[in-house]
Amino acid sequence: MKTVLVLAASLLISVTAFAETNKSNNKKEKESESVALVENVNTLQLSGSVVDEKNKETLAGATIVVDGKKYYSDLDGNFFISDVTPGKYQMVVELISYEPVSLEVVLNKNQNLNIGLLQK
């Protein structure tokens, strides 16, 4: 009889502990989903193209540095930076044999920039 009572008590404790753990995990999942939704709402996109200022040819492989993080223009001179939070950013655009360009960009909506570089 003692064995049955001990087994029943153990089973009850195990079920209760499992239910509490499951409830805690569900709460954490819902919290992380909420954070993800908030992050998606507050992110913007910064895109544009890099061209030669004089002849308007696109410049492939230009380095676009936004607050210390590097991005590069594609073969058509275009760049695309996603998941940017609203705010003020320092940008530097560089390419070998061209003068670097420094910009301050204030993002409060998605922006498309056209950046012209002058040859040295």
Beta strands, then each sheet from edge to edge (+ up, - down):
strand 1: 44-52
strand 2: 63-66
strand 3: 69-72
strand 4: 78-84
strand 5: 87-94
strand 6: 101-107
strand 7: 111-117
sheet 1: 4+ 1- 7-
sheet 2: 3+ 2- 5+ 6-
end
